[in-house]
Amino acid sequence: MTQKCEMKLLGSTGSVFVTRVKFVLKLKSIDYEYIEEDLCNKSELLLKSNPTFQQVPVLFHATEQPMIESLAIIEYLDEIQPNVHPLLPSNPSERVQCRILAYTFDTLFYRWIKEFVVTQDKERREELKKLIIRGSVMLEEAFVKLSKGKPFFGGDDIGYLDIVVGAFLGWLKLCERIFGLYVIEEERTPRLTQWGKSMWSREVTRSIIPSHEIHMEFRNMLKKLACASST
Ligand SMILES: N[C@@H](CCC(=O)N[C@@H](CS)C(=O)NCC(=O)O)C(=O)O
């Protein structure tokens, strides 16, 4: 008899936000059913469960309301499974620093990178490149401060910020391969370079980060969505 999963994740495979949630589910050994969403032809399930933003990920857990927003979802998972691979620091002031950096990362970095990989405008791409490079130096500084000499943002092991930022590792590779932009590189961001190596050395990272081909397909889909919303 097949067992019914209590948890369901609605996602799109190339999405960094969905990757974050999958990362946490794997680290915490939580079983779930995955439902692939077609973002170019959104399902009733997505429109009903996230009517405001109509975006993935959406997490369904038993009788709870559908949950949206990757950062809120990963905190929820950390709270319901606190004893398996805890993600956020126990100290409130360290916790708030993590949340601030995650918010800043999503508000600035994500938008720059997304626009960088999608835009056709070469001048704008050059501007974005400068912003991303400047952002990478800020991220390096934050890493030095938060990691306290350890290999991960979370210290000796993968924590909340490692997942928030690490979910982008596939996109960073895409920037390298298509545009020759090294967001993380030895000279400018030595500690983040080591961090990247530590992240890739973990089986969980290699199994969760989608392949280059999937990211390329996702980029094409984002381009289509961008065209559709500008017409
Ligand atoms: N802030 C949201 C962002 C989610 C998001 O941007 N999802 C994208 C996929 S990467 C999406 O569903 N896009 C479809 C759309 O905006 O129409 C989160 O952290 O979950």
The ligand as a Gaussian input file, in Angstrom:
#p B3LYP/6-31G(d) Opt

LIG

0 1
 N        9.816000      35.887000      -2.712000
 C        9.374000      34.651000      -3.294000
 C        9.800000      34.636000      -4.751000
 C        9.199000      33.452000      -5.520000
 C        9.422000      33.594000      -7.012000
 O        9.881000      34.625000      -7.513000
 N        9.059000      32.519000      -7.733000
 C        9.178000      32.561000      -9.174000
 C       10.003000      31.368000      -9.672000
 S       11.708000      31.611000      -9.308000
 C        7.798000      32.432000      -9.791000
 O        6.970000      31.660000      -9.343000
 N        7.566000      33.210000     -10.850000
 C        6.329000      33.192000     -11.597000
 C        5.744000      34.562000     -11.744000
 O        6.223000      35.509000     -11.101000
 O        4.774000      34.679000     -12.496000
 C        9.942000      33.471000      -2.487000
 O       10.943000      33.666000      -1.770000
 O        9.354000      32.375000      -2.508000

